[in-house]
Amino acid sequence: MKIDEVRRLTSDQLAEQLLNLKKEQFNLRFQGATSQLEKTHRVREVRRDIARIQTVLRAKAATA
């Protein structure tokens, strides 16, 4: 997910996306612990997407 895409979303959409990414992160960690993780690069992508969304949410909260 690109930063431009994140900035276009509303706060509600960002919160929903953040929840989905947190669930995916949990599932990926669980798969990694049980040695079933195939796409190891996805862990890094999800972690960075979470950080992007949190950054944009904080910026929107500061301006509001």
LINNORJO-V611309 format. One record per pair of residues at least 24 apart in sequence whose C-alpha atoms are under 10 Angstrom apart, sorted by the first residue. I is the first residue (numbers start at 1). J is the second residue. Records with the same first field share a line. If there is no record, write none. Layout:
BEGIN
I=J + J
END
This chain:
BEGIN
1=45 + 46 + 48 + 49 + 50 + 52 + 53
2=49 + 52
3=49 + 52 + 53 + 55 + 56
6=49 + 52 + 53 + 54 + 55 + 56 + 57
7=52 + 53 + 55 + 56 + 57 + 59 + 60
8=56
9=53 + 56
10=57 + 60
11=53 + 56 + 57 + 60 + 61
12=57
14=50 + 53 + 54 + 56 + 57
15=53 + 54 + 57
17=49 + 50 + 53
18=46 + 49 + 50 + 51 + 52 + 53 + 54 + 57
19=50
20=50
21=45 + 46 + 47 + 49 + 50 + 53
22=46 + 47 + 49 + 50
25=50
END
